[in-house]
Each structure stands twice: as structure tokens, then as C-alpha cells.
């Protein structure tokens, strides 16, 4: 905004204002040239004015890059050429915290300008400053919701998600960043995880196969625990992420590429061998595909991977095999324990109700009921402990988050209701089998029906 006319030979701009997010606005021709020269002069003589954030934490150069017009980009790069340190400044908190000009260029698929920005940085700035710049992560409030959440936070992750192959190779060739070290602060994603979460199949192949071996992404790297742990994505690989987010085609692509081997072919007939690593629930942790699909928080798309229209029911047949191998008799044992407990409880309910007063003939059966009930509760708690240990086996999951996930998981089995019922039954059994003759004597004594007080009153 300027309150005095801007003048040059043959052109004059009256007092007014310009929103850099819409640059060049209404200005064209000689007026635009004059305005450009004025902004460049301000950047050179008073660069600190370009370091003052606006209401959302953006600097003037960020506004020009976000504008994404040829005029705004050329002006921004003219400023970078003259005042190079402005190009590496990130957004201020809290909305777009950590976002850099490189992030914005990647999102807008401006690969040529992004490569140009990197070249200027390498030529004009110290290596340490460039390394810090490339490792900055977009972690503001804006990036905590999808789809921004899946981009991997780092500029390298953004470049991978938006398939900017030339820029990715250029960044890796600097030796300042790596596909396996650029782990996001929000979710713990590496660039390969971000690509898998977005279902970008060609970029997955580029990162794992097409790059030179020393630059390739580690296909076995798991998601680390980030700041947002409630999404329960930690310790997942690319295959598990694709399943968790319902990326059917991405899941099939990774499975075919990494786990499938051809044994033989006969014309149109092909026999495959499929490794179940990361799929079978017998693996370590709690993030195998078979476990992910049946989670309570699994989406409908993820659960639909059990249906016959997905890989001819491949995953469902794995559940069938487990059921026929050992699942059915475990179910029979657990079901029998529950059935015996319920049957005995029903029997005691009827017989004790009709029992002659004070005889208490069924104390033994009440003890058996308490033992059966204890076995049921102990079994449920044991299952919960096993689940918690599986979650705890995943790296860097806070204890509070382990407890929260275990509690949510146990809630599916009605744990609270079972514990409440068990407490009431234990109380009933305790009252039934306890010696309450002293209470009858005490009541009779207080009513004047007995002369001798009971022993408890005497003491």
C-alpha cells in the first residue's frame, strides 16, 4: 500500500494498494514494470519488510508464490536473485507453520521453478543453510487434515507425491536429503509412505526401482510414531497403508511388485507364489493387513477388501484357512466356557430362589460359578494384555496411547458390562456363602426376642 504517487518517466501510479496474492491485479504494461521495480528496490534496500508475516503467517514472497502467475513467479525469483536469504524463510505459526516456497511450488506442480529455486539456493547460500531449508516441514494446523496430512510434511515428500521426478532426483543428488531420513513430524511418514497413501503407483516404482540403488527408498521402512498417533498408522509399511486407506489399486500394485513371484506359465495360465509377509496376522505388531481390515476404525472401503470382488476373495480365504486350521476349536473352547457359566448361573438362580430358608445347600456350586467367572474375566484380560504388547512392540508409541487403543479394542467385547456383571455376581456369591447366623441373632436380640446378646455385640 502506498499513500503517494509512484512516478517514472512516462508513467505515474496514483496512491493505492495491491494484494500480492492476486499480483499483478489490474496493473499492466508500463505501470506493472514500474511496480515491479519498486518492489525490487524495497527488497534490496529494506529486506526486513519482506520478513514481516501477514495474518496467516505468510511473508511477501510466499504470497507471490501462492499467486502462481507468471508475473508473480518472475517477480519472486527476481527478489531471490538479489536477496537470496528470503527464499528459505518458512511460514510463521500457527496455520501454515514450516511451509516453504519449495512446498508451494511442489503443490502447484511448478517443477521448473522449483528446480530453479534449488539451483539458486545451492549457488548463493551456505550448504548448512540449504540443508536446513530442505529439511523444513509443513506442520501447521492447515496440514493436520487430509489430504494435506498424507503429503509427508517435507519438501521431498511433496515433490514425490506430486510426481516431480526431475526435482526429486535433483534434491537427492545434493546429498543433503534422503528418501529414508525425511520422516514427517505429524505422522512419521517417509516420502514412500506418502506416495503409498496417495496411491501414486508410478512414483512408487520410480522411488523403489528406477532410481540408482544408493538413492532408492527402503521398501521395508515402517511408519514411525509422529505427533498425531490417534490415527493408529505407526509400524505400517506401504502395503499396510494402502489397505488402511482403502487404496485397492495401490494395494494390488505393491503386492504384485513386492510379494508375488511367477512359478511357471503355460500360455494364458500362470501360477504365482505370494508371500504373506505383512498380510498374515501372525506377524509381529498389530498392523498386518488381516488385522487392519477387521479393526473397528476400518472404513467401509477397507472392509470391502474381504469381498469376492477383490482379488477373488483372496484375503477372506486366508481367514477361512485360519478358521479351519485352529480357529474353530478355540472358538469352541471359549464358547463352552461362556455356556457353562451362563447355564450354571441360570440353574442357581432358580434353585436358590426356591431353597428352604437358611439351608444354603448350593455353596459348592456358587464357588464353582465364581471360578468359572474368574476364568472368563482372566481370559479377557489376558487377550487385552496380548493386544497391548503387540501395540507396544511398535516403535515409540506412548504408554497412554497404548492404553487408549487397548481400551477401545476391549470395548468391542463389552468389557465394561462384563466387569459390572462379574462384580455383582461376586457380591452375590460372597453374601450367599458367608456365615450370617450372627446377623439373625443380633436382629433378634435388638428386637427383644433373645436375652443373650450375640458375641459380636459382647466384644
N, C-alpha and C positions, 0 to 999 in steps of 0.2 A: 504494500500500500504506500502511495506517495502523495504528499499534500502540495507539491509544487510541480509545475510543468517540466517534463523531460524533453530537452531540446537538443538538436544536432542540425548541421547544415541541411536544409531542405525538408526537415521533418520535426514535428512537435507533438508530444503526447500530453494532453491535459491531465490534471490531478485525477487519480482514480485508484483502482485496485485490481489485482489479478490473483485468482485461485490457482496455485501451481498444480493442483490435482487435475485441472482442466486446461493446462497450458497447450497451445498459445491463446486459448479463448477467442476473443473477437479480433485479435491483432494479426495483421498480415503485412506482407511487403516490407517497406522501409520502417514502419512502426515496430514490426516484430524484430527486425535487425537491431534497431536502437534498444529495445527492451532486453534483447539477448546480451548486448554489450554492457548494459547497465548491471545486469545480474552477474556477469563475469567479473566486472570491476569490483562489485561488492564482495564476491567470493575471494578475490585476491587481496583486497585491502582490509576487509573485515570478516575473515573466515569464521569467527566465533558466532556471527549472526546465523550461519548455516548449521550451527551446533545447538541451536535453541529448539526444543521439541514443541510440537503443537499439542492440541488437546488429547490426542491419542498416542502421543509419544513419538511421532514421526518427525524426522528432520526434513529440511527443504529438498535435499537430494532424493530422499525416499519418495516424497510427493511427486517429483518429476519422473522417477522410475515407475511408480504406480500408474501415473497418467498414461504411459505406454504408447505415446505417439512418436513419430519420427522426430518431430521438433523437440519434444521434451527429452527424449533419449539423447539426442545430439547435444543439447544444452548440458545435460547432466555429465556426459563424458567430456565435454569441453572443460567443465569445472574440475572433474577428476584429473585431467591432464595438467591443470595448473595448480590445483591444491589436492594432491593425491591422498592425503590422510582422511579426507572426507568420505572416500569410497568405502572405508572399512568400518565406519561408525554404525552400530546397530540401533534399532528402535529402543526407546526408553520404556520402562514398565508403565502400566501393567498389562495393557491389551495385547500389544504385539511384541512383547519382550524378546530381545535377541534376534529378531528378524533383520537380515541384512539386505543390501541391494542385490546380492547374488541370489538369495532366496526368491526375491520378487521377479528377477529376470527368468529364473527357472520356471516359476509358476506360470508366467506369461509366454513360456516356450521361446524366449528370445536367446537362442543358443549363441548366435554370432556375437551379440553384445556381451553375453556372459563370458565368452572366451576372451573378448577384448578387455573386459574388466580384469580378468585374471592376469592377462599379459601386463597391463599397466601396473597392477599390484606387484608382480614379480620384478618388474623393471625399476620401480620408483620407491619401493618400500623395503625395509629390512626383512630378512627371512623370518625372524621370530614374530614380527607383526603380521606377516602374511599367514603364518601358521595359526596364530590366534584367530585371525579373521576367518579362515576356512573351518575352524572348529566351533565357531559360534553356533548356537542352537536357538531355534524359534520355540520358545516355551511359554509365551504369554497366554492369557485367558482365551484368546481367539483360537489358539491351536489345541485346546483341550477337548474339542468336539470333532466328530467326523464331518467331512473326510480329511480335514487338516491333520487330525490326530494320527492318521496312518502314514504320513509322509516321512517320518523318521527324524524330524527336527533339524538335522544337519543339512547344510547346502548340498553335500554329496548325496544324501538321501533324496532330496528334492530333485536333483538332476537325474537320478536313476528312475524315480517314479514317473517323471515326465519325458523319459526316453531320450535324453540329450547325450547321446553316446560320445560325440566328439568332446564335449565338456567333461564328461566323466573320465575319459582317458587322459585328458589334459590335466585334470586335478590329481589323478593317481600318479602321473608321470612326475609331478613335482616332488613326490616322496614325502610330502607334508601331511597327507591324509591316507587312510587305508579303508578298504571296504569292511575290514574286520575290527577296526578300532573305533569307527564312528558310531558309537552306541548312543541312542537317544535318551534324554533325561526323563521324558514323560512316560514312555512305555518300555524302554530298554531295547528298542528295535535297532538292528543294523540295517544298512541300505537294502540288503537282500530280503530281510523280513518285510520292509516297507513295500518292495516290489511284489512280494507274495501276497501281502494284504490287499494290494490294489489290483491283483490279477493280471499283471503285465507279463505275459508269457515270454515274449521275445526278449525283453530286458533280462528276465531270469536266465535265459540261455546266454546272453551276452556277458553277464556277470560271472557265470559259473563255467563257461566253456570257451567263448570267443576271445576273451582277454588273455594275455600272456599268463602263464601259470603263476608267476610270482605276484601278480596283481589280482588274481581271481578271489571271489568271495568264498568263504568257508561254508559249504553246504550243510555241515553238521552243527553249525553255531546255533545256540538256543537263545531265545529271548531272555534278557536279564530283567530283574525287578526294577522298574522305574518308579517315578513319583506317583503314578496312577496305578495302583495294584489291584483295585477293586474289579477291574475287567478280567482278572484271572487269566492273563495271557503269558505269564512267565514260564520259562522252561519249554516253550513250544518252538519247534523248528518250522521251516517254510511249509511243509506238508500239513502240520497240525494247524497252523494259522489259516491256511486255505480252507480246511474243514471247519474251523471255529467260525469263520466269517461267511461260510456258505458259498465259497468260490468253487463251484463244481468243476468248471473247465480248468482252472488253475490247479486244483487238486489232482485231476486226471493227468495233467501235463507233468507235474512234478513226480507223481507216482510212476508214470510210464518212463520218465527220463532217469530217475534215480533208483527205483526199486524193481524194475521189470527187465528181465533178460529173456531173449529168444532161445529156446532149446532146439527147435527144429521147425522147418517149414516144408510143406508139401502142397505146392500150388497155392490155392486160396486158404489152405489150412495152416495155422500157426499155433505152436504150443509155447506158452510163456511160463517162466518161473517168477513169482512175485515174492519179494522179501517182505515180511510183516513187521520189520523194524519200524517203530514209531506208529504202527497201526494197532497191533495186538496189545490188549490191556495188561498183559503180563510183564510189560516193560517197567522200568523204574519211573518214579514220579507219578503224577496224576494227570498227565497231559497227552496220553496216547489217543489216537483217533477214536477208538471204540469207547473210551471214557468221555471224550469231548462231545460225541454225538448224543449221549444219553444224559448229559448234565441238565440240571434244572433250568439253567440260563441259556441253553442252546436255542437258537432261533428255529423257526419252522423250516427254513431253507436247509439249515444244518441237519435237522432231524429227518428231513425228506431224503437224505443220502442213504437211509435204511431201505428205501423202497426199491421195487424191482426195476423201475425205470432208470436207476442209477447204477451203471456197471453191472446190469443184470442181477442186482441184489447181492453183490459180492460181500459187502460189509455185513448184511443181515445173515448170510450163510456162515460167517465167522461166529456170530452169536449162536447160531444153531449148533455148530460143531462144539462149542464150549458147553452148551446145554446137554447135548447127548453124551459128551465125554465125562463130565463130572458135575455139571450144574444141577441135574435133576435130583441126584441123591442128597446133595447139600440142601436143596430146597425141601426134600422130603424130611430130612433130619430137623431142620429148623421149623418146618410146618408141624411136625409131630410134637415138638416141644411146646409150641403155642397151643396146639389142640389139646394136649394133656392138661395144660394149665387151665384152659377155659373149661374143659369138661369137669375137672376136679372142683373148680370154683362153683360151677353151676350145681354140682351134686351137694356140696357143703351148704350152699345157700338154702336148698330145700330141706335137708335133713336137720340142720341146726335150728331152723325155724320151728320145726315140729318136735324138737327134742324136749323131753320132760324137764321141768325146771331144776337147774343146779346140777345135773348129772355130768355134763360135758364128756360125752363118750368119744368125741372125734378130735381130741387134741393131737393125736398122731398124724391124722390126715391134714390138720392145719399146719403142722410143721412141714409135711411134705409139700403142701401148697407154697409155703414161704420159700422152701428150697428151689422149687420149680421157678417161682417168680424171680428169685435171685439169679438163677441161671439165665433167664431171659434178659434181665437188665444187664448182667455182666457181659453177655454176648453182644448186646447193642453197644455198650461202652467200648468193648474190645474192637468192634468194627470201626467205631469213631476214632479210636487211637490209631488203628492201622491207616485210616484215611489221613489223619493229621500227620503221621510220619511220612506218608507219600508226598504230601504238600510241603512238609518241612525239608524233604530231600531236594527240593528245588532251591536254587541259589537265592540268597538274600531276601527271602520272604519274611517280613516282620512277624514276630510271635503273635501280635494282635490280629494280623491278617490271617494267619493260620487258624487261630481260634474262631474268627468270624466265618471263614469258609467251612470249617468243620461243623460249626453250629448250624449254618444254613443247610449243609448237606444232611445232617442228622434230623433236621426239621421235616424232611421229606418222609421220614419213617414215623412221624408222630411222637418224637421223643418226649416232649413236654407232657403230652397226655398220658403216655405210658408211665412216666415218673410220678405223676399225680395219682394215677390209679394204683401204682405199686405202694406209694406212701399210705394211702387209705387202707389197702389190704393188709399191710404190715401192722398198722394200728389195730385193725380188727382182729387179726390173729393174736397180737400181744394181749389185747383185752380178754380174748376168749380163753387163752391158755394160762393166764395169770391166776394166782390164788386170791379170790375176792371174798372169802368167808369172813375175814376180819371186817370188811365193809358192812356186811349184813349185821354182824354183832354190834358194830358201832351205831348203826341206824336204830337197832332195837333198843340199845342202851339209852340213846338220846330220846327215844320215844317212851321210855319208862317201862318197857316190856321185859328188860333184864336188869338184875340187881348188880351183877359184877361187870365193871367196865372192861372193854377189850384191852389186850396187852398194850397196844399202841397208845391208848389214852392213859394207861397207868404209867408208862415210861415218860 
